[in-house]
Amino acid sequence: MTEQRDEKGKESNGRVALKMVLIVIAMFGFGYALVPLYDVICDVTGLNGKTGRVGVEEATGPDLDREITVKFTGSLGAGTPFEFRPSESSLVVHPGQPYTTNYVAKNLTGRQITAQAIPSVSPSVASLYFNKTECFCFSQQMFEPKESKDMPVQFIIDRDIPKHVKSVVLSYTFFELKDNAGSEPD
């Protein structure tokens, strides 16, 4: 009788172990698929400030009858040893016309740092019509010790932006990439 229970216990343990292995594989697969899935959802819905990328040559010309105020903000990720701010707080723009502004970042440490900016556009409906043609946020930024940089953003607001949108906020969160964590602190 004891042998039967031991045999059933071993079979039960084997099934539990198999289920756990399958759960781990499913979790890994879900995690692997999450980034592309997230990008698709953001592109479709305009969530998280994902904006389009168009070239200046694709612009159809400005709508001089409309003005939209674009406000610029910047913040730092927790523990990011930088100064970071827009060079101007706002611009009044015409949909369909390209514009350029800058953000300024300064490495406050005595070590080399790589940083990245994550954009956000609000209201969220505006992100579908806010097209960056060039942006420092498209790539990682390398800073030498104490280095300061003016980083350009070129953008066009699509002429088809809904008429009720009179103001748009372009915000960036700037953060140190953690692959620098092994560097000696200042």
TAJOLIN-V25436 format. One record per run of one state. SS is the DSSP state (H for helix, E for strand, - for the rest). FROM is the first residue (numbers start at 1). TO is the last residue. If there is no record, write none. Layout:
SS/FROM/TO ; SS/FROM/TO
This chain:
-/1/1 ; H/2/45 ; -/46/46 ; H/47/49 ; -/50/51 ; E/52/52 ; -/53/55 ; H/56/58 ; -/59/67 ; E/68/76 ; -/77/81 ; E/82/86 ; -/87/89 ; E/90/93 ; -/94/98 ; E/99/107 ; -/108/112 ; E/113/122 ; -/123/123 ; H/124/127 ; -/128/129 ; E/130/135 ; H/136/138 ; -/139/140 ; E/141/143 ; -/144/147 ; E/148/157 ; -/158/166 ; E/167/176 ; -/177/177 ; H/178/180 ; -/181/186
